[in-house]
């Protein structure tokens, strides 16, 4: 028989269920373990080698295993993070990690904010459906 988790063992206790925030004190492996314990999807993208918006979108699409028809723009990213998943049936929740988002001349502060806005909008989308969606990010 499974032993129920004690309150101090509850993964991500104290972290809102629908949020986009800096990874700060969390380790990727701990977030992956939390996703497993919570029976939620874990989506991870390491963007350290990206230089441009297209690189970022290509790497996310590859590492999140988006379909081949992914449009490789911010609108398509939002669509892939919401609509197809919603249509595939009930979802248990999501823990997303965007590690080492680039800070280059071709992927400047505005582009980084646009990217994070996509994930904030996806978080709102899932929050409206009472589905946990937590996104953690770090900058290169």
Secondary structure, DSSP 8 states (H G I E B T S, - for coil): ------GGGSTTTTS-SEEEEE-TT--HHHHHHHHHHHT-EEEEEE-TT--SHHHHHHHHHHHTT--TT---SHHHHHHHHTHHHHHTS----EEEEEEEE--BTTB-HHHHHHHHHHHHHHHHHHHHTT--EEEEEEE-
